[in-house]
Each structure stands twice: as structure tokens, then as C-alpha cells.
Amino acid sequence: MGFPIKYLLTNCKHIKPLTQLHAISIVTGIFSSGDSNGNLITSYARLGDLVSARQVFDQIPEPKRVIPTWNAMIIAYSKVGFSNQVLNLYHSLVLGNGSKPDSTTFTITLKACASLMDLKTGEVVRRNAVEFGYKDDVFVGSSVVNLYAKCGKMEEAMKVFDEMPKRDLVTWTTMVSGYAQSGKSFEAIEIYREMQRENVKGDEIVMVSLIQSCSNIGDIKWGQSVHGYMIRREVVLDVVTETSLVDMYAKNGLLKLASCVFDSMSYRNVVSWSALISGFAQNGFAWDAFKLFVEMQKCRFKPDHMSLVSVLVACSHVGFSKFGKSIHGYIVRSLEFDQILGTAVIDMYSKCGSLLSARVLFDRVNLRDLISWNAMIAIYGIHGYGKDALLLFWQMKQTGLRPDHATFASLLSAFSHSGLVEEGLYWFDLMSKEFNIRPSEKHYACMIDLLARAGRVEEAYKMIDSMDVEPGVTIWVALLAGCGNHGKLDLGLRVAKKVLELRPDDPGIYTLVSNVCAAANNWDDVATVRKVMKKSGLKKVPGYSVVEVNNRLHTFLMEDKSHPHLEKMLTMLKWLDLEMRLESN
């Protein structure tokens, strides 16, 4: 095909002149070569007319279909995501007696297998590539690595990667992003370090995968170094990269940095907004989450699942039922209730004190998975309704769902909050015997808390000694609190030393230990604890409570006397205290 004709095909912007050029070619016969037909197929596909592209392909007699023609049609299908058609064409090619597939054919076909998560066919294509002499081809190798990575087979991907005599940026990027997406963050970072040692510079895709990995493992220093590297290289950050940075900083509590990146973004999408809203909600800044959520809607962004769940979590933290109800109403009007949103709304109602609303909504959810049941069981436990939690557990079993470790954690916690010691001991024993669930630290923590609350601290201490796992600080704190509440001060002092060894930088722990020492009249230890706190600069964060009255939230900080109705509230508290004492007598 002459240069002018190829130039005309490449530069056609509309279908009409292309069809006219095609008609001229039929009359004059200038498109008789395989390359010509391949360019014609590519031009039709580029302008979105796959039907005409396929007609051109089908009209070529099979013996005259050269590999550029096959590749042109395969690429055309690949670009629009028609992966099954790519595989059909590939099978027709390898089963025919005409052209032999080349590097491009194998690369695009392996990409289609990865898109379909069709590992079996992909491995057949890989064997074909080896048979045709493309074992060491860098493009085919990268596509095989991508296939294994997309199918979650990172060990196989690494094996292929190690065997490749040459690797390009795509190969390295595939390995880093593959490890990141499969949750193997440390491996993703290690591959990137090896990439740096090989003097291969990463692109934006690598950076996003690295940022996500740093976020997942909480390695904020490494994440900041990646951010600094991009700034030094003057990398133009797109919305995906900037959103990943916002998410990393927000998840790790660096909300000022997250806000700075967010404010500097020239373009934001709903994912960007949701990342920052989620960060504020998860770190206890409910009001900032509310303000951002409202601002996002003012900017005409429709809330997605992540932002809605985050705001519901924020409502749960501060007991803001009015806002939570409005979110519930928005979901009903604008979205379909899925299990994640349903569970979040149920949790919001329960945390805001409306157990009845939570149960009504739970009963209305059509598809209840194990997570939904676990959440509702936990809700009954938080409110002290252990027997109702057990009844719900039985109802769940009748649906055919098998309880998991989280179910038993919720159930045992419910027994703990309700003081149902014997029931807790019975089900803790049955958990391993009947359901083959090995107790984890969380299960033991529930049991220690249950026994300690009931004053059976010696029994709790023996259970700690019998544990198969190393007891964490949560378990020892539960036992320490029980010792303090029930006057078991000799044991309490021994436990206090253990707690301080495990958590030497927590001011709340020091306060608890100090209280136990004071109750035992061990004033020397009290003085020592307070001296250590002062020397270390540890200060206990003042406690606060939030209550919603007449659709308004009132926040009360410990020892704060600034509320305008303080005297009335103190009088009411004294009256309630008197009523409770009279009732108990």
C-alpha cells in the first residue's frame, strides 16, 4: 500500500470518508495486500465501527489472512473489552493452517485471559507462546506476569518474573501493583526497592500502588518519602494519585496533610471526597466529616457508598440520630439497600440508642449475610440484652448460616455486658468442641472481661495462664479493672506491673494503675506512677460525652463548667442519684 493511502486511512476522522475510501479501494483493487486490509480494519475500529471492521476481516480468504490482519482484528476487540471475541479469534488462528501468531498476538490474548480471570486458557496460550519461540519475549513475559497477578497467583507471577532475562517498566509495575492489590504490601515495597536498585524509574501506577501499600501497613514515613520523590521528580499528579495520597494520610491520622493534598487538587471526584470524609470519621472528627459531606453535595457530587458509610460511622460516634436518619432517608430515596449500607444504618441506630429501629431495619433486610447477623448480635450485647443476643444466634443457625469467629466474639461480648457468666463459659467451651473454632485473643478477652466483671478474678487469672496465645494488653486491662472494682488488690498490683510493661506510653493505663494502687493504700506506688507520667509528659485526654436533645447535640467535657444550664443539670443529677439509691433500697 502506498504511503498516501496509508496516510489517508490513518488520518480519517469520520466514517463517511473512510467508507468512500474503502469503496474506491474495492473498485481499484489498491487494498489487496494483508497490510492494507489490516490498516482498514484498524481505521474502522478506531472510529467505533467494529461491524464493518469484522466484515472486512471476514471477506478476506483465510489463506490470505496474514498475521497483521489477524492482529488488527484482535486488537480492535481488545480495545473495547470484547475479551471473549479475542479468544475466539485466537483459537481460529492457531487451529488454522495459515499465519503463525507473533508476540503481539500472544500479548493481547494473554491480556484478554487476565481480563476474564481465565487462568486455564491463559496457561494454554503461554505454552503456545513457548512452542512458537517467544519464551524470552519481554512483552509476552509481562503479559504472563499480569495474568498470574490478576488471578491472585503472586507466587507463580514471581517465578515467571525471576526467570525473565529482560524486564521492562510494565513488568515491574505489574509486580508492584499485583502485590499491592493482593494485600501483600511488604512484598510490593520490597519489589519497588529492587526496582530502584536496577535503576528503573517508576511511573504513576507504581506510585499509586506504593502509596496504597504504605497506607495499608501504616508505614507513613515510607509513604511520605514516596510523596517527596514525586515532588522532586516534578511528577504531574493525576486525580488517582492525589486521592491515594489523601487516603494514606487520612487513614494514618495525618488529617492536616490529607487536607493540604485535597485542597491542592485541581480536580476532585467523589472518591477524593470520600477518602477525606472517611479519614475524619475514623479518627473521631465527626463534625469535620459532616461539614465535608454537606460541602461535597454543594459541589454537586453524589455521595457514594464509602462516604455514606463514613458519615453513618460519624453519627454513631457522637449519637447524632437526626443526621443519621436523614442519611437513611437519602439511601431509601436514591439507592438500593445492600448489606454494607444496611449494616451501617443498623449500627447507627443502635449506637444512637434506638435499638427498636435497628431491629426493625434488620428484619426488613432481605439478604442478611453473616456480617449482618454478627452486627445485630453485637448490638444486643452492647445494650446488655445477652439473652436476646443468644436467641438471635439460634435464629441465625436455623437459616443455615454457620457461625464464625466473629459471631462468637459478638456472642461472648453480649454475655459479658449482661453478666451471663455460665452461658459464656458454656458457649466458649462449645465454640471449639462443636464448631471447631480455635479461641483467639479476642475470644479470651471477652471471657476475661466476663469473669472479671463478675468478680471471679482468680478464675480469670487461671484462664490467662491456660491460653494458647500470648495475652495482650486488652486482656490484662480487663483483669486489672475487675481487680479494682471488686477489691482484689493483691492480684491487682501484680497485674498492674504487667500492664505497664505492655503499654508504657498510655496515660489511661497509668491512671487505672494509679487508682488500683490508691485503693490498696499503696501510696508509694501511686507517687511513682504519677512521677513517671509527669517525667514522660503523659497527660490523660479528658473524657467527654455527647447527648442529643431536641435535635441538638450537647457535648460535656470532664470538669467543664461552661454550660449555661450547669446548675439545673447538677440539681437534676443529684435528684436522679437520690431516686436510684431509694430504688436500690
ABEGO torsion letter per residue (X at the ends): XBAAAAAAAAABABAAAAAAAAAAAAAAGAAABAAAAAAAAAAAAAAGBAAAAAAAAAABBAAABBAAAAAAAAAAAAAAGBAAAAAAAAAAAAABABBBBBAAAAAAAAAAAAAAGBAAAAAAAAAAAAAAGAAABAAAAAAAAAAAAAAGBAAAAAAAAAABABBBAAAAAAAAAAAAAAGBAAAAAAAAAAAAAAGBBBBAAAAAAAAAAAAAAGBAAAAAAAAAAAAAAGBBBBAAAAAAAAAAAAAAGBAAAAAAAAAABABBBAAAAAAAAAAAAAAGBAAAAAAAAAAAAAAGBBBBAAAAAAAAAAAAAAGBAAAAAAAAAAAAAABBBBAAAAAAAAAAAAAAGBAAAAAAAAAABABBBAAAAAAAAAAAAAAGBAAAAAAAAAAAAAAGBBBBAAAAAAAAAAAAAAGBAAAAAAAAAAAAAAAGBBBBAAAAAAAAAAAAAAGBAAAAAAAAAABABBBBAAAAAAAAAAAAAAGBAAAAAAAAAAAAAABAABAAAAAAAAAAAAAAGBAAAAAAAAAAAAAAGBBBBBBBBBBBBGGBBBBBBBGBAABAAAAAAAAAAAAAAAAAAAAAX
